[in-house]
Amino acid sequence: MKAMNHPILDIDALRADTPATATLLHANNAGSSLQPRQVTETVLDHLALEQRRGGYEAAIEREGERAAVYDDIARLIGALPHQIALTDSATRAWNLAFAAVPFEPGDRILTSMAEYASNYIAFLQLQERMPVTVTPVPNDETGQLSVSALAGLLDDRVRLVAVTHIPTSGGLVNPAAAIGEVVAESPALFLLDACQSVGQMPIDVRELRADLLTTTGRKYLRGPRGTGFLYVGDTALDRLRPPVTDLFGARWTSRGGYTLRTDARRFELYESNIAAALGLGAAARYAAEVGPQAAWSRIRALAERLRAALGGEPGVTVVDQGEVRCGIVTFTVRDREPIALVGRLRRQNINIWHSSVESTRLDMEDRGLRSVVRASVHYFNTEQEIDRLAEAIGAAR
């Protein structure tokens, strides 16, 4: 792949790497982005090798390339390769991390008002098994998690602070680095759901001071579906035991004993989709070559352009919050159900999505929202597409 370390992104080259952009206006990157051809070709190439050589034999031939995936991911987020475990989704990565935390009766969990439903359901399930307390941290006046409120809630009973970095139902970016700084002064673990942020903005786990970070391949990272990864910091690893393991994550050392791996791969299982993992590595390399800061600058600029354009459309209300806003733009349209609007635009070859109260119940109920339309832009979108999208939304009303 040709490097693209330009101060200003070569949008034509990025779109040439993304063939669907020739006919499709894709603004559902928070759901599943468009893969660059380099990612798709990597996956297909390995599937073809498995077809020719056999699955085990193909894996042996690609051992070096698969090992490099950990390097590529680690480099993208400021980690070390031994701190990365590959998974088949962000949900799997998050649940593995959460289930490994050694909770005890009386422990407390602090979380965000905009926490994602899957994460909150895990909290509720834990409460069914033992008496733990789940406390959402209030938001500040901008709508993001209040760091001062978090500091006031931390005590020795808080076992975990679990926060969604970028919520699914709005454009805000929670102040993860400030959260990490406060949590680091306590005995609690910090679990960051970075599902929407890796690939969209620069991520450095050293600056965030996260003990655990999870993400998916399919969203802003532009990798294959069915991929994700878990980052585990060195100081957290010895405090965590994976809820399940096998002969990959551990060694059977005697009839009555086993030894866990000493790296994050103790959370992995032997069987995995090699082709998808290689595609995830290709996506991480692509993101690094595009440049996280350049990508972030363009994504934010396109999103602000869309917010401004929608603000001028009668009957359209943008509902994004936060001091820092990202590429996810959420809004309502008077007299239009979000799911109906999504279907209408899909018939025009425009992809957007919707988010319901069931995805982030605490946040949306507090704001009096039942459902919102979600348009999520990426760096390969053009200014002309943003204007066309706003016009299509206005016409739909």
C-alpha positions as CSV (number, residue, x, y, z in Angstrom):
1,M,0.0,0.0,0.0
2,K,1.3,3.4,-0.9
3,A,1.9,5.6,2.2
4,M,-0.4,8.6,2.7
5,N,1.5,10.7,5.2
6,H,0.1,14.0,3.9
7,P,-0.7,17.0,6.0
8,I,-3.9,17.1,3.9
9,L,-5.5,13.8,3.1
10,D,-5.6,12.7,-0.5
11,I,-9.3,12.1,-0.7
12,D,-9.3,10.9,-4.3
13,A,-6.8,8.1,-3.3
14,L,-8.8,7.2,-0.2
15,R,-12.0,6.9,-2.3
16,A,-10.1,4.9,-5.0
17,D,-9.3,2.5,-2.2
18,T,-13.0,2.3,-1.3
19,P,-14.8,1.3,-4.5
20,A,-18.3,1.6,-3.1
21,T,-17.9,5.4,-2.8
22,A,-18.4,5.6,-6.6
23,T,-22.1,4.8,-6.3
24,L,-22.9,4.9,-2.5
25,L,-23.1,7.7,0.0
26,H,-22.1,5.9,3.1
27,A,-22.7,7.7,6.4
28,N,-23.2,4.7,8.7
29,N,-19.6,4.3,9.8
30,A,-20.6,4.1,13.4
31,G,-22.5,0.9,12.4
32,S,-20.1,-0.6,10.0
33,S,-17.7,1.3,7.7
34,L,-16.6,0.5,4.2
35,Q,-13.5,-1.6,4.0
36,P,-10.5,-0.4,2.0
37,R,-9.7,-2.8,-0.8
38,Q,-6.4,-3.6,1.0
39,V,-8.4,-5.1,3.9
40,T,-10.8,-7.1,1.6
41,E,-8.0,-8.4,-0.5
42,T,-6.1,-9.5,2.6
43,V,-9.1,-11.5,3.8
44,L,-9.8,-13.1,0.4
45,D,-6.2,-13.9,-0.1
46,H,-6.0,-16.0,3.0
47,L,-9.4,-17.7,2.3
48,A,-8.0,-18.7,-1.1
49,L,-4.8,-20.0,0.6
50,E,-7.0,-22.1,3.0
51,Q,-8.8,-23.4,0.0
52,R,-5.6,-24.5,-1.7
53,R,-3.6,-25.7,1.2
54,G,-5.9,-26.5,4.1
55,G,-6.8,-24.4,7.2
56,Y,-4.0,-25.6,9.5
57,E,-1.4,-25.5,6.8
58,A,-2.4,-22.0,5.7
59,A,-2.2,-20.8,9.3
60,I,1.4,-22.1,9.5
61,E,2.4,-20.3,6.3
62,R,1.0,-17.1,7.7
63,E,2.3,-17.3,11.2
64,G,4.6,-14.3,10.7
65,E,1.8,-12.2,9.2
66,R,-0.6,-13.1,12.1
67,A,2.0,-12.3,14.7
68,A,2.5,-8.9,13.0
69,V,-1.2,-8.1,13.6
70,Y,-0.5,-7.6,17.3
71,D,2.3,-5.2,16.4
72,D,0.1,-3.2,14.0
73,I,-2.7,-2.8,16.6
74,A,-0.3,-2.0,19.4
75,R,1.4,0.7,17.3
76,L,-1.9,2.3,16.5
77,I,-3.0,2.7,20.2
78,G,0.4,3.3,21.9
79,A,0.5,-0.2,23.4
80,L,2.9,-3.1,23.4
81,P,2.2,-6.3,21.3
82,H,2.0,-8.5,24.4
83,Q,-0.8,-6.3,25.8
84,I,-3.2,-7.2,22.9
85,A,-5.7,-10.0,22.6
86,L,-7.7,-10.6,19.4
87,T,-11.4,-11.3,19.7
88,D,-14.3,-11.8,17.4
89,S,-16.1,-8.6,18.4
90,A,-15.9,-5.6,20.8
91,T,-18.7,-7.2,22.8
92,R,-16.7,-10.3,23.3
93,A,-13.6,-8.3,24.3
94,W,-15.6,-6.1,26.7
95,N,-17.3,-9.1,28.3
96,L,-14.1,-11.0,28.7
97,A,-12.6,-8.0,30.4
98,F,-15.6,-7.4,32.7
99,A,-15.9,-11.1,33.6
100,A,-12.2,-11.2,34.6
101,V,-12.6,-8.5,37.2
102,P,-12.5,-10.1,40.7
103,F,-15.7,-8.6,42.1
104,E,-16.6,-9.2,45.7
105,P,-19.9,-8.5,47.5
106,G,-20.2,-4.9,48.4
107,D,-18.1,-3.7,45.4
108,R,-19.2,-0.6,43.5
109,I,-19.1,0.0,39.7
110,L,-19.1,3.6,38.4
111,T,-20.2,4.1,34.8
112,S,-21.4,6.8,32.4
113,M,-25.0,8.0,31.8
114,A,-24.4,7.2,28.1
115,E,-23.2,3.6,28.7
116,Y,-24.1,1.2,26.0
117,A,-26.9,-1.3,26.6
118,S,-24.8,-4.4,26.3
119,N,-22.4,-3.2,29.0
120,Y,-25.2,-2.1,31.3
121,I,-26.9,-5.5,30.9
122,A,-23.7,-7.1,32.1
123,F,-23.8,-4.9,35.2
124,L,-27.4,-6.0,35.9
125,Q,-26.5,-9.7,35.4
126,L,-23.7,-9.3,37.9
127,Q,-26.1,-7.8,40.4
128,E,-28.2,-10.9,40.1
129,R,-25.3,-13.0,41.3
130,M,-23.9,-10.8,44.1
131,P,-24.7,-7.6,45.9
132,V,-22.8,-5.0,44.0
133,T,-23.8,-1.4,43.4
134,V,-23.9,0.3,39.9
135,T,-23.8,4.1,40.0
136,P,-24.0,6.2,36.8
137,V,-21.8,9.3,37.1
138,P,-23.8,12.5,36.4
139,N,-23.0,14.5,33.3
140,D,-21.6,18.1,33.4
141,E,-23.3,21.1,31.8
142,T,-22.0,20.0,28.3
143,G,-23.6,16.5,28.5
144,Q,-20.3,14.6,29.0
145,L,-19.3,12.7,32.1
146,S,-18.5,15.0,34.9
147,V,-14.9,14.3,36.0
148,S,-15.4,16.3,39.3
149,A,-18.5,14.2,40.1
150,L,-16.5,11.0,39.3
151,A,-13.7,12.1,41.7
152,G,-16.3,12.7,44.4
153,L,-17.8,9.2,44.0
154,L,-14.5,7.3,44.1
155,D,-13.7,5.4,47.2
156,D,-12.0,2.1,48.3
157,R,-15.2,0.1,47.5
158,V,-15.1,1.1,43.8
159,R,-13.8,-2.0,42.0
160,L,-14.3,-0.8,38.4
161,V,-14.9,2.4,36.4
162,A,-16.4,1.5,33.1
163,V,-17.0,4.2,30.5
164,T,-18.0,4.4,26.9
165,H,-15.7,6.8,25.2
166,I,-18.0,7.8,22.3
167,P,-21.7,6.8,22.9
168,T,-23.7,5.3,20.1
169,S,-26.6,7.8,20.5
170,G,-24.8,11.1,20.2
171,G,-21.8,13.1,19.0
172,L,-20.0,13.6,22.3
173,V,-16.6,12.4,23.2
174,N,-16.3,11.6,26.9
175,P,-13.1,13.0,28.5
176,A,-11.3,9.7,28.8
177,A,-7.8,11.0,29.6
178,A,-9.2,13.1,32.5
179,I,-11.2,10.1,33.7
180,G,-8.1,7.9,33.6
181,E,-6.1,10.4,35.6
182,V,-8.6,10.5,38.4
183,V,-9.1,6.7,38.4
184,A,-5.3,6.1,38.5
185,E,-5.3,7.7,42.0
186,S,-7.7,5.0,43.3
187,P,-7.5,1.2,43.5
188,A,-10.2,0.8,40.9
189,L,-9.7,-0.6,37.4
190,F,-10.5,1.6,34.4
191,L,-12.3,-0.1,31.5
192,L,-12.8,2.0,28.4
193,D,-15.2,1.0,25.6
194,A,-13.5,2.5,22.6
195,C,-15.7,0.9,20.0
196,Q,-16.4,4.2,18.2
197,S,-13.1,6.0,18.8
198,V,-10.3,3.7,17.5
199,G,-9.9,4.6,13.9
200,Q,-11.8,7.8,14.3
201,M,-9.4,9.7,16.5
202,P,-5.8,9.4,17.9
203,I,-5.8,6.9,20.8
204,D,-2.8,6.4,23.1
205,V,-3.5,4.1,26.1
206,R,-0.6,5.6,27.9
207,E,-2.2,9.0,27.9
208,L,-5.7,7.6,28.6
209,R,-4.2,5.5,31.5
210,A,-6.8,2.8,30.8
211,D,-6.3,-0.6,32.4
212,L,-8.5,-2.2,29.8
213,L,-9.7,-1.0,26.4
214,T,-11.9,-2.7,23.9
215,T,-12.9,-2.0,20.4
216,T,-14.3,-3.5,17.2
217,G,-12.9,-3.8,13.7
218,R,-16.0,-3.0,11.7
219,K,-16.6,0.6,12.7
220,Y,-14.2,3.5,12.2
221,L,-11.2,1.2,12.0
222,R,-12.7,-0.1,8.7
223,G,-11.8,-3.8,9.4
224,P,-13.9,-6.9,8.8
225,R,-17.0,-7.7,10.7
226,G,-16.4,-10.4,13.4
227,T,-13.2,-8.8,14.6
228,G,-12.1,-6.8,17.7
229,F,-9.5,-6.7,20.3
230,L,-8.8,-6.2,24.0
231,Y,-5.9,-4.2,25.4
232,V,-4.8,-5.2,28.9
233,G,-2.3,-3.0,30.8
234,D,0.6,-4.8,32.5
235,T,-0.4,-3.7,36.0
236,A,-3.9,-5.0,35.5
237,L,-3.0,-8.4,34.0
238,D,-2.1,-10.1,37.3
239,R,-5.4,-8.9,38.8
240,L,-7.5,-10.6,36.1
241,R,-8.3,-14.2,35.4
242,P,-10.1,-14.9,32.1
243,P,-13.6,-16.5,32.6
244,V,-12.8,-19.2,30.1
245,T,-9.6,-20.5,28.7
246,D,-8.2,-23.4,26.7
247,L,-4.8,-24.8,25.5
248,F,-4.0,-21.5,23.8
249,G,-4.5,-19.3,26.8
250,A,-3.0,-21.7,29.3
251,R,-0.7,-24.8,29.5
252,W,-1.9,-28.0,31.1
253,T,1.1,-28.6,33.3
254,S,0.0,-31.6,35.4
255,R,-3.0,-33.8,36.0
256,G,-4.3,-31.3,38.5
257,G,-2.8,-28.0,37.3
258,Y,-2.5,-25.5,34.6
259,T,-0.6,-22.2,34.0
260,L,-2.0,-19.1,32.3
261,R,-0.1,-17.3,29.7
262,T,1.8,-14.3,31.0
263,D,0.4,-11.9,28.3
264,A,-3.0,-10.6,27.2
265,R,-3.4,-13.6,24.9
266,R,-4.5,-15.6,27.9
267,F,-7.9,-14.2,26.9
268,E,-7.8,-15.8,23.5
269,L,-8.9,-19.3,22.4
270,Y,-7.1,-21.6,20.0
271,E,-9.7,-21.5,17.3
272,S,-10.2,-18.2,15.5
273,N,-10.8,-16.7,12.0
274,I,-7.3,-16.3,10.7
275,A,-8.4,-14.5,7.5
276,A,-10.4,-11.9,9.6
277,A,-7.5,-11.4,12.0
278,L,-5.2,-10.6,9.1
279,G,-7.8,-8.2,7.7
280,L,-7.9,-6.5,11.1
281,G,-4.2,-6.1,10.9
282,A,-4.4,-4.6,7.4
283,A,-7.1,-2.1,8.7
284,A,-4.8,-1.1,11.6
285,R,-1.9,-0.5,9.2
286,Y,-4.2,1.5,6.9
287,A,-5.4,3.7,9.7
288,A,-1.8,4.3,10.8
289,E,-0.7,5.3,7.3
290,V,-3.7,7.6,6.8
291,G,-2.7,9.2,10.1
292,P,-5.1,9.3,13.1
293,Q,-4.7,13.1,13.6
294,A,-5.4,13.9,10.0
295,A,-8.4,11.5,10.0
296,W,-9.8,13.0,13.2
297,S,-9.4,16.6,11.9
298,R,-11.3,15.8,8.7
299,I,-14.0,13.7,10.3
300,R,-14.8,16.5,12.8
301,A,-14.8,19.1,10.0
302,L,-17.3,17.1,7.9
303,A,-19.5,16.4,11.0
304,E,-19.6,20.1,11.8
305,R,-20.5,20.9,8.2
306,L,-23.4,18.4,8.5
307,R,-24.6,19.8,11.8
308,A,-24.6,23.3,10.4
309,A,-26.5,22.2,7.2
310,L,-29.1,20.2,9.2
311,G,-29.6,23.2,11.5
312,G,-30.8,25.1,8.5
313,E,-33.5,22.5,7.6
314,P,-37.0,23.2,8.9
315,G,-38.2,20.5,11.3
316,V,-34.7,19.0,11.8
317,T,-33.2,19.2,15.3
318,V,-29.6,18.2,16.0
319,V,-29.4,16.6,19.5
320,D,-25.6,16.1,19.9
321,Q,-24.0,17.1,23.2
322,G,-20.4,17.3,24.6
323,E,-17.6,19.7,24.8
324,V,-15.8,17.7,22.1
325,R,-18.0,16.3,19.3
326,C,-17.1,13.6,16.8
327,G,-18.2,12.2,13.5
328,I,-21.5,10.9,14.8
329,V,-24.3,13.3,14.2
330,T,-27.7,12.6,15.8
331,F,-30.9,14.4,15.1
332,T,-34.7,14.1,14.9
333,V,-37.0,15.0,12.0
334,R,-40.5,16.3,12.8
335,D,-43.2,13.9,11.7
336,R,-40.7,11.3,10.6
337,E,-39.9,8.0,12.4
338,P,-36.1,7.5,12.3
339,I,-36.4,4.0,11.0
340,A,-38.6,5.1,8.1
341,L,-36.2,7.9,7.2
342,V,-33.3,5.4,7.2
343,G,-35.2,3.2,4.7
344,R,-36.2,6.1,2.5
345,L,-32.6,7.3,2.2
346,R,-31.3,3.7,1.6
347,R,-33.5,3.6,-1.5
348,Q,-31.5,6.7,-2.7
349,N,-28.2,4.8,-2.1
350,I,-27.6,6.8,1.1
351,N,-26.7,4.8,4.2
352,I,-27.5,6.3,7.6
353,W,-28.8,4.6,10.8
354,H,-31.0,5.1,13.8
355,S,-30.5,4.7,17.6
356,S,-33.3,3.9,20.0
357,V,-33.8,4.4,23.7
358,E,-32.9,0.7,24.3
359,S,-29.3,1.3,23.2
360,T,-28.5,4.0,25.8
361,R,-31.6,4.1,28.1
362,L,-30.2,6.3,30.8
363,D,-29.0,9.0,28.4
364,M,-32.0,9.1,26.1
365,E,-34.6,8.9,28.8
366,D,-33.0,11.8,30.6
367,R,-33.1,13.8,27.4
368,G,-36.7,12.8,26.6
369,L,-35.7,11.0,23.4
370,R,-37.2,7.8,22.2
371,S,-35.3,7.4,19.0
372,V,-32.9,9.5,16.9
373,V,-31.5,9.4,13.4
374,R,-27.7,8.8,13.3
375,A,-25.4,9.9,10.4
376,S,-21.8,9.0,11.0
377,V,-19.2,10.4,8.5
378,H,-15.7,9.3,7.8
379,Y,-12.7,10.9,6.2
380,F,-13.5,9.4,2.7
381,N,-16.8,11.3,2.6
382,T,-16.7,14.5,0.5
383,E,-18.2,18.0,1.2
384,Q,-20.5,17.5,-1.7
385,E,-21.8,14.3,-0.1
386,I,-22.4,16.1,3.2
387,D,-24.5,18.7,1.4
388,R,-26.4,16.1,-0.6
389,L,-27.1,14.2,2.6
390,A,-28.5,17.3,4.3
391,E,-30.7,18.0,1.3
392,A,-32.0,14.5,1.2
393,I,-32.9,14.7,4.9
394,G,-34.7,18.0,4.4
395,A,-36.6,16.7,1.4
396,A,-37.7,13.6,3.4
397,R,-39.5,15.9,5.9
